[in-house]
Structure formats: C-alpha cells, structure tokens
Amino acid sequence: MFEKNLRLVVLFDIYGALLTEDQRNMFGLYYNEDLSLAEIAQSTGLSRQGVRYAIKHAEEVLVSYEEKLGLSKKLAAISENLETAAGIANALKERYTNESSEFDRLLSYITCAGRLIKE
C-alpha cells in the first residue's frame, strides 16, 4: 500500500499540473496532508463519495499520463545513471589525484543534476 501511495505522489509531482484545480487540491489534501475523505468533504462541501470519486479519477489520470509518457521511469533511470557516473568519477579522482580539480568540477555537475531530478 505504501509503495502504491509513494508512486502516486511521485506521479503527482510530475504530472499534477495537468490535473484540474479541484483534483489537485483534493489529491494534495488526501495524500500530502493525510486528511480523511470525510475531512476533505467537510472542507470542500462535497459528499464523501464525491471526494473519493475525484481522487480516484485523479489517480487514474496520473497513471494514464505515466503509461503514455513514462517520465517517472525516465527520471529514475537518469538518476541511477548519475549515481553510477558519480561513483566512477570518485574512483577516477582517487586514482588520478593530480586531476582532482577536474573531477571535483565533474562531480559538482553530476550532483547538481541529481538534485534537480529529485526535486
């Protein structure tokens, strides 16, 4: 269950802007703020069932975007490759200490790119 929720939150981070404002708000309240369906219903003036439907529909839309575009999988692969590249650069830096400034610069680019992907 946790993995499914985490996957949906990651998809929301990537594709959330493509949802309607109501879907974004209810999804965020449910998954990010951990409010119950009843609490969301009370704050939005909708029925509990209406809130549940909106959230389920948002989940389906997010999964559909991922199936079509695959950005989450691509970002995960890029992140993994950056970690591998950073490991290689560190190993080379240790081996060729006289070139350490170039390796430091390379590592800073890799680290920065990795942070951007994870944000």
C-alpha positions as a Markdown table, in Angstrom:
| # | Residue | x | y | z |
|---|---|---|---|---|
| 1 | Met | 0.0 | 0.0 | 0.0 |
| 2 | Phe | 2.8 | 2.4 | 0.9 |
| 3 | Glu | 4.6 | 1.8 | -2.4 |
| 4 | Lys | 1.4 | 2.5 | -4.3 |
| 5 | Asn | 0.9 | 5.7 | -2.4 |
| 6 | Leu | 4.5 | 6.7 | -2.9 |
| 7 | Arg | 4.2 | 6.0 | -6.6 |
| 8 | Leu | 1.1 | 8.1 | -6.9 |
| 9 | Val | 2.8 | 11.0 | -5.0 |
| 10 | Val | 5.7 | 10.8 | -7.4 |
| 11 | Leu | 3.4 | 10.9 | -10.4 |
| 12 | Phe | 1.5 | 13.8 | -8.8 |
| 13 | Asp | 4.8 | 15.7 | -8.6 |
| 14 | Ile | 5.5 | 15.1 | -12.3 |
| 15 | Tyr | 2.0 | 15.4 | -13.8 |
| 16 | Gly | 0.0 | 17.2 | -11.1 |
| 17 | Ala | -0.1 | 20.5 | -13.1 |
| 18 | Leu | -2.1 | 18.6 | -15.7 |
| 19 | Leu | -5.0 | 17.8 | -13.3 |
| 20 | Thr | -7.9 | 20.1 | -12.7 |
| 21 | Glu | -7.6 | 22.5 | -9.8 |
| 22 | Asp | -10.1 | 20.6 | -7.8 |
| 23 | Gln | -8.3 | 17.3 | -8.5 |
| 24 | Arg | -5.0 | 18.8 | -7.4 |
| 25 | Asn | -6.5 | 20.2 | -4.2 |
| 26 | Met | -8.2 | 17.0 | -3.2 |
| 27 | Phe | -5.3 | 14.8 | -4.1 |
| 28 | Gly | -2.9 | 17.0 | -2.2 |
| 29 | Leu | -5.2 | 17.1 | 0.9 |
| 30 | Tyr | -5.6 | 13.3 | 0.8 |
| 31 | Tyr | -2.0 | 12.2 | 0.0 |
| 32 | Asn | 0.2 | 15.1 | 1.2 |
| 33 | Glu | -1.8 | 16.4 | 4.1 |
| 34 | Asp | -3.2 | 13.0 | 5.1 |
| 35 | Leu | -6.7 | 14.2 | 5.6 |
| 36 | Ser | -9.6 | 11.6 | 5.5 |
| 37 | Leu | -12.2 | 11.6 | 2.8 |
| 38 | Ala | -14.7 | 12.9 | 5.4 |
| 39 | Glu | -12.4 | 15.8 | 6.4 |
| 40 | Ile | -11.9 | 16.8 | 2.8 |
| 41 | Ala | -15.7 | 16.5 | 2.1 |
| 42 | Gln | -16.4 | 18.8 | 5.0 |
| 43 | Ser | -13.9 | 21.4 | 3.9 |
| 44 | Thr | -15.0 | 21.3 | 0.2 |
| 45 | Gly | -18.7 | 21.0 | 0.7 |
| 46 | Leu | -18.8 | 17.8 | -1.4 |
| 47 | Ser | -20.0 | 14.4 | -0.3 |
| 48 | Arg | -17.5 | 11.9 | 0.9 |
| 49 | Gln | -18.3 | 9.8 | -2.2 |
| 50 | Gly | -17.8 | 12.8 | -4.5 |
| 51 | Val | -14.3 | 13.4 | -2.9 |
| 52 | Arg | -13.5 | 9.7 | -3.3 |
| 53 | Tyr | -14.5 | 9.8 | -7.0 |
| 54 | Ala | -12.4 | 12.9 | -7.6 |
| 55 | Ile | -9.3 | 11.4 | -6.0 |
| 56 | Lys | -9.7 | 8.1 | -7.8 |
| 57 | His | -10.2 | 9.8 | -11.1 |
| 58 | Ala | -7.1 | 11.9 | -10.5 |
| 59 | Glu | -5.1 | 8.7 | -9.7 |
| 60 | Glu | -6.3 | 7.2 | -13.0 |
| 61 | Val | -5.3 | 10.3 | -14.9 |
| 62 | Leu | -1.9 | 10.3 | -13.3 |
| 63 | Val | -1.3 | 6.6 | -14.1 |
| 64 | Ser | -2.5 | 7.2 | -17.7 |
| 65 | Tyr | -0.1 | 10.0 | -18.2 |
| 66 | Glu | 2.8 | 7.8 | -16.9 |
| 67 | Glu | 1.7 | 4.9 | -19.2 |
| 68 | Lys | 1.8 | 7.3 | -22.2 |
| 69 | Leu | 4.8 | 9.4 | -21.4 |
| 70 | Gly | 6.9 | 7.3 | -19.0 |
| 71 | Leu | 8.6 | 10.4 | -17.4 |
| 72 | Ser | 8.8 | 8.8 | -13.9 |
| 73 | Lys | 10.7 | 5.8 | -15.3 |
| 74 | Lys | 13.0 | 8.0 | -17.4 |
| 75 | Leu | 13.8 | 10.2 | -14.4 |
| 76 | Ala | 14.6 | 7.1 | -12.3 |
| 77 | Ala | 16.9 | 5.8 | -15.0 |
| 78 | Ile | 18.7 | 9.2 | -15.3 |
| 79 | Ser | 19.1 | 9.4 | -11.5 |
| 80 | Glu | 20.5 | 5.9 | -11.4 |
| 81 | Asn | 23.0 | 6.7 | -14.3 |
| 82 | Leu | 24.0 | 9.9 | -12.5 |
| 83 | Glu | 24.8 | 7.9 | -9.3 |
| 84 | Thr | 26.8 | 5.5 | -11.3 |
| 85 | Ala | 28.7 | 8.4 | -13.0 |
| 86 | Ala | 29.4 | 10.0 | -9.7 |
| 87 | Gly | 30.8 | 6.7 | -8.4 |
| 88 | Ile | 33.1 | 6.4 | -11.4 |
| 89 | Ala | 34.2 | 10.0 | -11.2 |
| 90 | Asn | 35.1 | 9.5 | -7.5 |
| 91 | Ala | 37.0 | 6.3 | -8.3 |
| 92 | Leu | 39.0 | 8.1 | -11.0 |
| 93 | Lys | 39.6 | 11.1 | -8.8 |
| 94 | Glu | 41.2 | 8.8 | -6.2 |
| 95 | Arg | 43.3 | 7.1 | -8.9 |
| 96 | Tyr | 44.4 | 10.3 | -10.6 |
| 97 | Thr | 44.9 | 12.8 | -7.8 |
| 98 | Asn | 46.7 | 15.4 | -9.9 |
| 99 | Glu | 43.5 | 15.9 | -11.9 |
| 100 | Ser | 41.3 | 16.2 | -8.8 |
| 101 | Ser | 40.1 | 19.7 | -9.7 |
| 102 | Glu | 38.6 | 18.5 | -13.0 |
| 103 | Phe | 36.9 | 15.6 | -11.2 |
| 104 | Asp | 35.6 | 17.9 | -8.5 |
| 105 | Arg | 34.0 | 20.0 | -11.2 |
| 106 | Leu | 32.5 | 17.0 | -12.9 |
| 107 | Leu | 31.2 | 15.7 | -9.5 |
| 108 | Ser | 29.6 | 19.0 | -8.8 |
| 109 | Tyr | 27.7 | 19.0 | -12.2 |
| 110 | Ile | 26.6 | 15.4 | -11.6 |
| 111 | Thr | 25.5 | 16.1 | -8.0 |
| 112 | Cys | 23.6 | 19.3 | -9.1 |
| 113 | Ala | 21.8 | 17.4 | -11.9 |
| 114 | Gly | 20.9 | 14.6 | -9.5 |
| 115 | Arg | 19.4 | 17.1 | -7.0 |
| 116 | Leu | 17.4 | 18.8 | -9.8 |
| 117 | Ile | 15.9 | 15.4 | -10.8 |
| 118 | Lys | 15.0 | 14.5 | -7.2 |
| 119 | Glu | 13.3 | 17.9 | -6.6 |
